[in-house]
Amino acid sequence: MNHIGTVQAVVTAALPDREPTAAELDAIEDEMPLIEAERELLDAQIATLDRAPSELDARRLRRARRRVLAARLALANRDEATFPEVA
């Protein structure tokens, strides 16, 4: 029985062996407010999965959605100011 293998050599490093670059870490740091806002929204949504949302839950969800939108807007505006050719 002959085994069929790939003919081409590997062109990229194995992903588990690769550390993030400084630019990638900076990009993550720049997006951290959005990441945290999305996490808060997910926490609020998870809390209401198994029951009907109370008034307090509804307020928490609205606030979390507003934070996500504000973080997205701030990130988009900053990117547009930093890279005007992208807009």
Residue pairs with C-beta under 8 A, 6 or more apart in sequence:
20 28
28 35
30 75
30 78
31 75
33 71
33 74
33 75
34 68
34 71
34 72
34 75
36 71
37 64
37 67
37 68
37 70
37 71
38 68
38 71
40 64
40 67
41 61
41 64
41 65
41 67
41 68
43 64
44 57
44 60
44 61
44 64
45 61
47 57
47 60
48 57
48 61
53 61
79 86
80 86
80 87
